[in-house]
Amino acid sequence: MSHGTDPPEERELLGLLLKERNLPYSEYGVDKSVLASWQSRKLISLLEASKKNWAVSVRRGGRLRGVAIAEYLPWDSKIFGLDIASLRYVGGEEKTKVLEVFRDESAKRGLHKVFARVRSEEVETGQSLESIGFRLMDAIVTATIDVENEKLKAPRNPRVKVRPYRKGNSNDEGAVLAIAKEAWSKARVATNHFHADPELPEAKSNQLYVEWARNSVNGRDDFCFLAEADGRVAGFVTGSNLVHLEKEIGLRIGALSLAAVAPWARGRGAFMSLAAEALRRISQRGARHAEIGTHITNYAVQTASSRLGLRSCSSSFTFHWSTERPNS
Ligand SMILES: CC(C)(COP(=O)(O)OP(=O)(O)OC[C@H]1O[C@@H](n2cnc3c(N)ncnc32)[C@H](O)[C@@H]1OP(=O)(O)O)[C@@H](O)C(=O)NCCC(=O)NCCS
């Protein structure tokens, strides 16, 4: 058996992906060969896009037996002042071996931290990650609704008014950032992988969500709606129609990105009203499906999703590896 950092060929990668039981969006009935070639193209372009992205592979008799592909995360790295990457794919029958090679290469490259998200069905991959020093940080549950064919159940609270965010309006931006600052620090309701990692400073994890909200309302996402109650901004939701997916895999889908409600306004349906408006907007822009993903401990979002008619469709675990604890 040999191993190295030579990138796999697209054809070889496709061979591994075709053997996967669970590929992203397989729950929508997209043909497996379409998903596998889409993923292999995406992973190869990622490797071609930057020298900071890399692959390790394990071969036996020249045949690819395992591969791991990582993407450097400039945004997360800047926020935490650490070099952080994300494991985008690990596959093949020699998973534990390839992950050992991957861990050693991550250390050699001076990475401080590597994130890995695996679908919950892939318990064995999670266990392989644990065996080489990755630690569980959070779990995400995603729910979906066919907004084209199913009627939206939208329980409304007449005391909560939802309106579009005004781009470039400093009051609206200030209100969103103030809510984000509180909602993901002392008024947090769920565990997320940044805050769950004791090695990531809490203040920086708090800041990450504020920066995420800022980017989201300044063009990273398609839409933002604000909820108003008692004449004040009480919450916000952002999201997008993932239009590139229609061209790439024939899936018309949109998703909520970020949402938060100020602590004083919680428990009166503000999130439910915001989510309902976001789903309507996703539908109006031509999507067939809309998704809401949340942390497994975010019971309010899961309750609201199910009351709006969404059904759970996929879930994943997030792990972190760190140079501080390479093998523990
Ligand atoms: C999660 C959050 C957005 C919910 O906002 P909210 O306006 O209080 O939610 P709603 O009032 O619309 O409640 C939604 C549903 O969840 C229920 N709910 C609220 N807290 C709950 C809990 N701890 N367990 C179970 N259900 C809960 C509500 O009762 C409601 O269901 P109901 O209408 O059947 O009673 C808010 O708590 C928040 O901003 N949290 C911090 C940031 C965050 O986690 N954002 C979401 C992830 S991106």
The ligand as an SDF file (V2000), in Angstrom:
LIG
                    3D

 48 50  0  0  0  0  0  0  0  0999 V2000
  -34.6550   29.9470   17.8850 C   0  0  0  0  0  0  0  0  0  0  0  0
  -35.3720   31.2990   17.9160 C   0  0  0  0  0  0  0  0  0  0  0  0
  -35.1380   31.9910   16.5560 C   0  0  0  0  0  0  0  0  0  0  0  0
  -36.8710   31.0570   18.1400 C   0  0  0  0  0  0  0  0  0  0  0  0
  -37.5470   32.2960   18.0450 O   0  0  0  0  0  0  0  0  0  0  0  0
  -39.0230   32.5470   18.6670 P   0  0  0  0  0  0  0  0  0  0  0  0
  -39.6010   33.7310   18.0020 O   0  0  0  0  0  0  0  0  0  0  0  0
  -38.9600   32.5190   20.1340 O   0  0  0  0  0  0  0  0  0  0  0  0
  -39.7880   31.2280   18.1680 O   0  0  0  0  0  0  0  0  0  0  0  0
  -41.3640   31.0980   18.0520 P   0  0  0  0  0  0  0  0  0  0  0  0
  -42.0210   31.9190   19.1190 O   0  0  0  0  0  0  0  0  0  0  0  0
  -41.7660   31.3340   16.6270 O   0  0  0  0  0  0  0  0  0  0  0  0
  -41.5250   29.5820   18.4500 O   0  0  0  0  0  0  0  0  0  0  0  0
  -41.5200   28.5580   17.5370 C   0  0  0  0  0  0  0  0  0  0  0  0
  -42.1090   27.3110   18.1650 C   0  0  0  0  0  0  0  0  0  0  0  0
  -41.1250   26.7040   18.9860 O   0  0  0  0  0  0  0  0  0  0  0  0
  -41.6590   26.4430   20.2790 C   0  0  0  0  0  0  0  0  0  0  0  0
  -40.5590   26.4980   21.2250 N   0  0  0  0  0  0  0  0  0  0  0  0
  -39.9180   27.5670   21.7020 C   0  0  0  0  0  0  0  0  0  0  0  0
  -38.9230   27.2100   22.5440 N   0  0  0  0  0  0  0  0  0  0  0  0
  -38.9790   25.8550   22.6060 C   0  0  0  0  0  0  0  0  0  0  0  0
  -38.2420   24.8660   23.2990 C   0  0  0  0  0  0  0  0  0  0  0  0
  -37.2330   25.1810   24.1060 N   0  0  0  0  0  0  0  0  0  0  0  0
  -38.5750   23.5740   23.1330 N   0  0  0  0  0  0  0  0  0  0  0  0
  -39.5780   23.2150   22.3060 C   0  0  0  0  0  0  0  0  0  0  0  0
  -40.3150   24.1140   21.6110 N   0  0  0  0  0  0  0  0  0  0  0  0
  -40.0200   25.4020   21.7550 C   0  0  0  0  0  0  0  0  0  0  0  0
  -42.6880   27.5160   20.4640 C   0  0  0  0  0  0  0  0  0  0  0  0
  -43.5790   27.1710   21.4860 O   0  0  0  0  0  0  0  0  0  0  0  0
  -43.3000   27.5710   19.0790 C   0  0  0  0  0  0  0  0  0  0  0  0
  -44.2060   26.5020   18.8630 O   0  0  0  0  0  0  0  0  0  0  0  0
  -45.7760   26.6560   19.1540 P   0  0  0  0  0  0  0  0  0  0  0  0
  -46.2510   27.7470   18.2590 O   0  0  0  0  0  0  0  0  0  0  0  0
  -46.2860   25.3090   18.7870 O   0  0  0  0  0  0  0  0  0  0  0  0
  -45.9240   27.0080   20.5880 O   0  0  0  0  0  0  0  0  0  0  0  0
  -34.8190   32.1780   19.0810 C   0  0  0  0  0  0  0  0  0  0  0  0
  -34.8660   31.4450   20.2840 O   0  0  0  0  0  0  0  0  0  0  0  0
  -33.3750   32.6330   18.8660 C   0  0  0  0  0  0  0  0  0  0  0  0
  -33.1190   33.6880   18.2940 O   0  0  0  0  0  0  0  0  0  0  0  0
  -32.3850   31.8330   19.3240 N   0  0  0  0  0  0  0  0  0  0  0  0
  -30.9560   32.1740   19.1940 C   0  0  0  0  0  0  0  0  0  0  0  0
  -30.4890   32.1350   17.7360 C   0  0  0  0  0  0  0  0  0  0  0  0
  -30.8700   30.8480   17.0480 C   0  0  0  0  0  0  0  0  0  0  0  0
  -30.7730   29.7740   17.6190 O   0  0  0  0  0  0  0  0  0  0  0  0
  -31.3090   30.9510   15.7760 N   0  0  0  0  0  0  0  0  0  0  0  0
  -31.7680   29.8500   14.9860 C   0  0  0  0  0  0  0  0  0  0  0  0
  -30.7290   29.0620   14.3490 C   0  0  0  0  0  0  0  0  0  0  0  0
  -30.1220   29.7150   12.8250 S   0  0  0  0  0  0  0  0  0  0  0  0
  1  2  1  0
  2  3  1  0
  2  4  1  0
  2 36  1  0
  4  5  1  0
  5  6  1  0
  6  7  2  0
  6  8  1  0
  6  9  1  0
  9 10  1  0
 10 11  2  0
 10 12  1  0
 10 13  1  0
 13 14  1  0
 14 15  1  0
 15 16  1  0
 15 30  1  0
 16 17  1  0
 17 18  1  0
 17 28  1  0
 18 19  1  0
 18 27  1  0
 19 20  2  0
 20 21  1  0
 21 22  1  0
 21 27  2  0
 22 23  1  0
 22 24  2  0
 24 25  1  0
 25 26  2  0
 26 27  1  0
 28 29  1  0
 28 30  1  0
 30 31  1  0
 31 32  1  0
 32 33  2  0
 32 34  1  0
 32 35  1  0
 36 37  1  0
 36 38  1  0
 38 39  2  0
 38 40  1  0
 40 41  1  0
 41 42  1  0
 42 43  1  0
 43 44  2  0
 43 45  1  0
 45 46  1  0
 46 47  1  0
 47 48  1  0
M  END
$$$$
